[in-house]
Amino acid sequence: MEIKAKSIVLMIKNNKLYNLILFTLLLCGTLSSCRKDDVNTSVSSSVKIIPTLSEAKQVKIVSSVNGKLLGWINSGNIQNPIIRQELFLLGNDGNKLKDVIISDTVYQYVNIVPGSGGGFIVCASALGFDYFSVYEISDDGELISSRNIQTIVGVIDQEPSLAEYNDTYLVVYKPYSWGYYIWKANSSLTELFHKRVPIPNANHYGSGLNYGERFDRLIQANDSMIIIQGVTYDEYDEMIENCFVRSLNANAERGWYSNNYDSSHFETSAGLVYSADYKIVLFGTKSKNSSVEGYGDVFSRTYSLTGEFEKEILYPRIAATPTTVKNIIKAPDGGYLVVGSNNQLPSNIVVSPNDLAMFKLNADLSLSWSGVINTDVPSKGFDAVYLPDGSIGLIGLLKQNLISNKVIYMHLDSFGKLISN
């Protein structure tokens, strides 16, 4: 099934060209015969709808080191065991090649990273389970191996996070008891250690507030440093949430903890990277102290390897509308691609009005370009991959007939323009 879509609208910074376009827009606004399509150059192109068994609430995609694409949806919850997670191999054009079956178990969450030697590593879990499962999948979507990892204490309280580094894999999870636990394995999934993450020394986010923490992601930055990133919140006033970053050494022993915060804004985290210039970079969105908004301005925040906060960059809004961000991926040129949507509440349900949004950043975190892809119906960007030829595969959700979420795939060039397949 196909729908028509408009090409991406890039932000234009050249002053002379900007003035010319501004004059044209003002002129169009005074002429009844001037339509929106006359301003935004439109091309016919296909957006692939990927068939799934159940309605998706979020969708992700990852590329193996050999360029194979694996997508997956997290759709259900523990109260609705009929809905299960779905994994599928895709071609670069977005056509589904095959469904991938990992288990008959109904998992609430699935996280996937490229295998160090090819294929994929899958971490699957659900709230209330006292274990998580790790699967090794080949580039052809075949199950190679699997194992269940028993939690050290209690049942899982939130979605675990999975990372790959130098032929090793890490999973961090939180049981109902306080604290995080981290599991690390080698390339054959043999356990290297499984231990509790040290408790922070003190309250790092203001005084007189009873904060909790909710982690989102982790990476191993180098041979001696693991980074965990998430948000803190006031247990008595969840209107206040701020992103944090904390470090561990390679043996998961206590390192540093970020100490900058901004209680005047509500922050949501969106990504964490180790940059080419040996910095830790956090990405997210911030808005004016409102959990109802939960979206707003895209920002990046840079830390040194010793934990010092260095700089924050706030990026211009696309078409003066707020943005929510779902993922950040590294670009072949050393920059970053930020994927999300405009005019969208932070939930995973697609609403109207709603456009897929992207920010392309340079290696120094300056803005290269940004824009939206306007589809005929509300849609939302969730994730992307760079394909071997430098083009982009973007995956997201679309509100078909304004009723149900459908998984969509778009093939874009390196500047975000739709490629017809």
C-alpha positions in Angstrom: 0.0 0.0 0.0 1.3 3.4 -0.9 0.5 7.0 0.0 1.7 10.2 -1.5 4.2 12.3 0.5 5.8 15.7 0.1 9.6 16.2 0.0 11.4 17.6 3.0 11.5 21.3 3.6 15.0 22.4 4.6 15.8 25.5 6.7 17.5 28.1 4.6 20.1 30.4 6.3 21.5 32.3 3.4 20.3 35.9 3.9 19.8 37.0 0.3 18.0 33.8 -0.6 16.1 33.9 2.7 14.8 37.5 1.9 13.8 36.5 -1.6 11.8 33.5 -0.3 10.3 35.5 2.5 9.1 38.1 0.0 7.6 35.3 -2.2 5.8 33.9 0.8 4.3 37.2 1.7 3.2 37.7 -1.8 1.6 34.3 -1.9 -0.3 35.1 1.2 -2.0 38.1 -0.5 -3.0 36.1 -3.6 -6.0 33.8 -3.5 -4.7 31.8 -6.3 -1.4 30.9 -4.5 -1.6 27.5 -2.8 0.7 25.9 -0.2 2.0 23.5 -2.8 3.3 26.5 -4.8 5.6 27.3 -1.9 6.7 23.9 -0.7 8.1 22.1 -3.8 6.2 18.8 -4.0 7.3 15.5 -5.7 5.4 12.2 -5.9 7.1 9.5 -4.0 6.2 6.3 -2.2 6.0 5.7 1.5 5.9 2.0 2.3 3.5 0.6 4.9 4.9 -2.4 6.5 2.3 -5.0 7.5 2.2 -6.1 11.1 0.0 -8.4 13.1 -0.8 -5.9 15.8 -1.0 -2.2 16.1 2.4 -0.7 16.9 3.0 1.8 19.7 6.6 2.3 18.8 8.9 1.0 16.1 12.7 0.8 15.8 15.3 -0.2 13.2 18.9 -1.2 13.2 21.5 -2.2 10.6 24.0 -5.0 11.0 27.6 -4.5 10.3 26.9 -6.2 7.0 24.2 -3.7 6.1 21.2 -6.0 6.8 18.1 -4.2 8.3 16.1 -5.5 11.2 13.0 -3.6 12.4 10.8 -4.3 15.4 7.7 -3.0 17.2 6.8 -2.9 20.8 3.0 -2.9 20.9 1.5 -4.5 23.9 1.7 -4.5 27.7 1.7 -7.1 30.4 -2.1 -6.7 30.8 -2.7 -7.5 27.1 -0.8 -10.8 26.4 -2.5 -11.3 23.1 -0.4 -8.6 21.6 3.2 -9.7 21.1 6.4 -8.1 19.8 7.3 -8.4 16.1 10.7 -8.5 14.4 11.1 -8.3 10.7 13.9 -8.2 8.1 13.6 -5.3 5.6 15.2 -4.6 2.2 16.7 -1.1 1.6 13.5 -0.2 -0.2 11.3 -1.0 2.9 9.9 -4.2 1.6 9.5 -6.8 4.3 11.6 -9.8 3.6 10.6 -12.1 6.4 9.2 -12.2 10.0 11.8 -13.1 12.7 10.6 -15.3 15.5 12.7 -15.3 18.7 10.3 -17.0 21.2 6.7 -17.9 22.1 7.1 -15.7 25.2 5.1 -12.5 25.2 7.6 -9.8 25.9 6.7 -6.2 26.6 10.0 -4.7 25.5 12.6 -5.6 22.9 16.0 -3.8 22.4 18.4 -4.7 19.5 22.0 -3.8 18.6 24.2 -5.0 15.8 26.2 -8.1 16.6 30.0 -7.4 16.7 30.6 -10.0 14.0 27.4 -9.6 12.0 23.7 -10.3 12.7 21.9 -8.9 15.7 21.7 -9.2 19.5 18.2 -9.0 21.0 17.4 -8.2 24.7 13.7 -9.0 25.5 11.9 -8.5 28.8 8.6 -7.6 30.4 7.5 -5.8 33.6 7.0 -8.4 36.4 9.4 -10.9 34.9 12.4 -11.9 37.2 14.6 -12.5 34.1 15.4 -11.0 30.8 16.3 -12.9 27.6 19.2 -12.5 25.2 19.1 -13.8 21.6 21.6 -14.0 18.8 20.1 -13.6 15.3 21.9 -14.0 12.0 21.8 -11.6 9.1 19.2 -13.9 7.5 16.9 -13.6 10.5 17.7 -17.1 11.9 17.9 -17.8 15.6 21.5 -18.8 16.5 21.4 -18.9 20.3 19.4 -17.7 23.3 19.6 -17.6 27.1 17.6 -16.3 30.0 19.4 -14.1 32.6 17.9 -14.2 36.1 17.7 -10.9 37.9 19.8 -10.6 41.0 16.8 -9.4 43.1 13.2 -8.8 42.3 11.2 -8.5 39.1 11.9 -6.0 36.4 10.4 -2.5 37.0 11.2 -0.7 33.7 12.5 -1.4 30.2 16.2 -2.6 30.3 18.7 -0.9 28.0 21.2 -2.7 25.8 24.6 -1.6 24.3 27.4 -3.2 22.3 31.1 -2.3 22.7 34.2 -4.0 21.3 32.8 -7.5 21.1 31.0 -7.2 24.4 27.3 -6.6 25.4 25.9 -4.7 28.3 22.3 -4.7 29.8 21.2 -2.4 32.6 17.9 -3.1 34.3 16.0 -1.9 37.3 14.1 -4.3 39.7 11.4 -3.1 42.0 14.0 -2.7 44.7 15.9 0.6 44.5 18.9 0.8 42.2 20.2 -0.5 38.8 21.9 -3.7 38.0 24.3 -4.3 35.1 25.1 -7.5 33.2 28.0 -7.8 30.8 28.9 -10.6 28.4 31.4 -11.4 25.7 30.7 -12.0 22.0 29.6 -15.6 22.8 27.2 -14.2 25.4 29.3 -15.7 28.3 28.7 -13.6 31.4 31.6 -11.4 32.4 29.9 -9.9 35.5 26.5 -9.2 36.9 26.3 -6.7 39.7 24.5 -3.7 41.3 25.4 -0.3 40.1 26.8 1.9 43.0 24.4 4.3 44.6 25.2 8.0 43.9 27.0 9.7 46.8 24.4 12.4 47.3 21.4 14.2 45.9 22.8 15.9 42.8 19.8 17.8 41.7 19.0 20.6 44.1 18.2 20.6 47.8 15.0 19.8 49.7 13.5 17.7 46.8 12.9 14.0 46.9 14.1 12.9 43.5 13.9 9.5 41.9 15.7 8.4 38.8 14.6 6.7 35.6 17.4 5.5 33.2 16.9 5.6 29.5 20.2 4.4 27.8 23.7 3.3 28.3 26.8 3.2 26.2 30.4 2.0 26.8 32.4 5.0 25.7 35.8 3.4 25.8 37.8 0.7 27.5 37.5 2.3 30.9 34.1 4.1 31.0 30.4 3.1 30.9 27.9 5.9 30.7 24.3 5.7 31.9 21.8 8.4 31.0 18.2 9.1 32.1 16.0 11.6 33.9 15.5 12.5 37.5 12.1 13.5 38.8 10.6 14.9 42.0 8.5 12.2 43.5 6.1 14.8 44.8 6.0 16.9 41.7 6.6 15.0 38.5 6.2 18.3 36.6 10.0 18.6 37.1 12.2 16.3 35.2 15.9 16.8 34.3 18.3 14.7 32.3 21.3 13.2 34.1 24.5 11.4 33.0 26.5 9.2 35.3 29.7 7.2 34.7 31.1 3.9 35.8 34.4 2.3 35.2 34.7 -0.8 33.0 34.0 -2.9 36.1 30.8 -1.0 36.8 32.3 0.8 39.8 31.3 4.4 40.7 32.6 7.2 38.6 31.2 10.8 38.2 27.7 12.2 38.2 26.5 15.2 36.2 25.6 18.2 38.4 23.9 20.7 36.1 20.1 21.0 36.2 17.4 23.4 35.1 14.3 23.2 37.3 12.5 25.7 35.1 12.1 23.2 32.3 10.7 19.8 31.8 13.3 17.6 29.9 13.0 14.4 28.1 16.1 12.5 27.0 16.5 11.2 23.5 20.0 9.9 22.9 23.5 9.5 24.1 26.7 9.3 22.0 30.5 9.2 22.4 31.8 11.8 20.0 34.9 11.6 17.8 36.5 14.3 19.9 36.2 12.2 23.1 33.1 13.9 24.6 29.9 12.5 26.0 26.9 14.1 24.2 23.4 13.9 25.5 20.4 14.8 23.3 16.8 15.7 24.4 14.0 18.1 24.3 12.9 20.7 26.9 9.8 22.7 27.5 8.5 25.1 30.1 7.9 23.0 33.2 4.9 21.0 31.9 4.6 17.3 31.8 1.5 17.8 29.6 3.7 19.3 26.9 6.7 17.0 27.2 8.1 18.3 24.0 9.5 21.6 22.8 13.0 22.6 21.9 15.7 20.1 20.8 19.0 20.5 22.7 22.4 18.8 22.9 24.5 18.9 26.1 28.2 18.1 26.1 30.4 16.7 29.0 34.1 16.0 29.2 35.3 12.5 30.1 35.8 13.7 33.7 32.2 14.8 33.9 32.5 18.6 33.5 29.5 20.2 31.8 30.9 22.1 28.8 28.1 23.5 26.7 24.4 23.2 25.7 23.1 24.0 22.3 19.4 24.8 21.7 18.4 24.3 18.1 15.9 26.5 16.2 12.4 25.1 16.0 11.2 23.8 12.6 8.4 26.0 11.3 8.2 27.5 14.8 6.5 24.4 16.2 7.6 22.2 19.1 9.4 18.9 18.5 9.7 15.6 20.3 12.8 13.4 19.5 12.9 9.6 19.5 16.4 8.7 18.5 19.8 10.0 17.4 22.2 8.1 15.1 25.7 8.8 14.0 26.1 9.9 10.4 28.9 8.7 8.0 30.4 12.3 7.9 30.8 12.3 11.7 27.7 14.3 12.4 24.3 13.1 13.8 20.8 12.6 12.5 18.0 13.4 15.0 14.7 11.8 14.3 11.3 12.7 15.7 8.1 14.7 15.0 6.6 18.1 15.2 3.3 19.0 16.8 3.3 15.8 18.9 2.7 15.0 22.5 5.4 12.7 24.1 3.1 9.6 23.9 3.7 6.9 21.3 0.2 7.4 19.8 0.1 9.4 16.6 -2.2 12.4 16.8 -3.2 15.2 14.5 -1.6 17.6 13.5 1.7 15.7 13.3 4.7 15.7 10.9 7.9 13.6 10.9 10.8 15.8 11.7 14.6 15.5 11.3 17.7 17.5 12.4 21.0 16.9 10.7 23.9 18.1 12.9 27.6 18.5 11.9 30.3 16.8 13.9 30.7 20.0 16.0 27.0 19.8 16.8 26.1 22.8 14.7 23.0 22.6 12.7 23.5 21.4 9.1 19.8 21.2 8.1 16.4 20.4 9.5 12.9 19.9 8.2 9.7 17.9 8.1 8.2 15.4 5.8 4.5 16.2 5.3 2.4 13.1 4.7 -1.2 13.1 3.8 -2.2 12.0 7.3 -0.6 12.4 10.7 2.7 10.5 11.1 5.6 10.3 13.5 9.3 9.5 13.1 10.9 7.0 15.4 14.2 5.8 14.1 16.6 5.7 11.1 19.6 4.0 9.7 22.3 5.0 7.2 22.4 2.6 4.3 25.7 1.5 2.6 25.3 4.1 -0.2 24.9 7.0 2.3 21.2 7.2 1.9 18.8 7.0 4.9 16.1 4.5 5.8 13.5 6.2 8.1 10.9 4.3 10.0 7.9 5.6 11.9 4.2 5.4 12.5 1.2 6.7 10.4 -2.4 7.2 11.6 -4.2 5.3 8.9 -7.8 6.5 8.4 -7.2 8.5 11.6 -7.9 5.2 13.5 -4.9 2.9 13.9 -1.1 3.2 13.8 0.6 1.7 10.9 4.4 1.2 10.5 5.9 3.2 7.6 9.3 3.2 5.9 10.8 6.0 3.8 14.0 5.9 1.7 15.7 9.3 1.8 18.8 10.7 0.3 21.5 12.2 2.6 19.7 15.5 2.7 16.4 14.0 3.7 14.7 14.1 0.3 12.4 11.2 -0.5 13.7 8.7 -3.0 11.0 6.9 -5.0 11.3 3.1 -5.0 
